[in-house]
Amino acid sequence: MRGFIGFIVMIQGAMGFIGQTFSDGAWGLLPHWFDLPSVAYLGMVAAGAALAVWGDVDKKRKRKQVGSGAA
C-alpha cells in the first residue's frame, strides 16, 4: 500500500512542479486545494519516491522471510 500511495504522491508532485515551471499553473489535483511553491512539489516527488522504495523493499523483505521460513 505504501508503494501505491508513494506513486500517487510522486505523480502529483511531478505534475505540480512541471505545470508550475513550464506552464501557467500547476497541474493535478492538489492545486485545487493548496497553493504550493515549486520546491514543495519537488519535496512531494522525493517523499513519494521514498514511500514507493520503502514499500518495495519491505515487500521483498517479507517475501524473502516467508521463503526462508518455509524451507
C-alpha positions in Angstrom: 0.0 0.0 0.0 2.9 2.3 0.8 4.2 1.8 -2.8 0.9 2.8 -4.3 0.4 5.9 -2.2 4.1 6.8 -2.9 3.5 6.5 -6.6 0.4 8.7 -6.4 2.2 11.4 -4.3 5.2 11.3 -6.7 2.9 11.8 -9.8 1.0 14.6 -8.1 4.3 16.3 -7.1 5.8 15.9 -10.6 2.6 17.2 -12.3 2.5 20.2 -10.0 6.2 21.1 -10.5 6.2 20.6 -14.3 3.0 22.6 -14.7 4.1 25.4 -12.4 7.5 25.6 -14.0 6.7 25.2 -17.7 3.1 26.3 -17.9 0.6 28.9 -16.5 -0.1 27.0 -13.3 0.3 23.7 -11.5 -1.4 20.6 -12.9 -3.0 17.8 -11.0 -5.5 17.6 -8.1 -3.6 19.4 -5.3 -3.6 23.0 -6.9 -7.4 22.9 -6.5 -7.0 22.9 -2.7 -3.5 24.2 -1.9 -1.3 27.0 -3.3 2.2 25.4 -3.0 5.6 26.7 -4.3 7.6 24.7 -6.8 10.0 23.5 -4.0 7.1 21.9 -2.2 6.2 19.9 -5.3 9.8 18.7 -5.6 9.6 17.6 -1.9 6.5 15.7 -2.7 8.3 13.9 -5.6 11.1 12.9 -3.2 8.7 11.8 -0.4 6.6 9.8 -2.9 9.7 8.1 -4.3 10.9 7.3 -0.7 7.5 5.8 0.1 7.5 3.7 -3.1 11.0 2.4 -2.5 10.2 1.7 1.2 7.1 -0.3 0.2 9.0 -2.2 -2.5 11.9 -3.1 -0.1 9.5 -4.1 2.6 7.6 -6.3 0.2 10.8 -8.0 -0.9 12.0 -8.5 2.7 8.7 -10.1 3.7 8.8 -12.4 0.6 12.3 -13.4 1.5 11.3 -14.1 5.1 8.4 -16.3 4.0 10.6 -18.1 1.5 13.3 -18.9 4.0 10.9 -19.9 6.8 9.1 -22.4 4.6 12.3 -24.2 3.6 
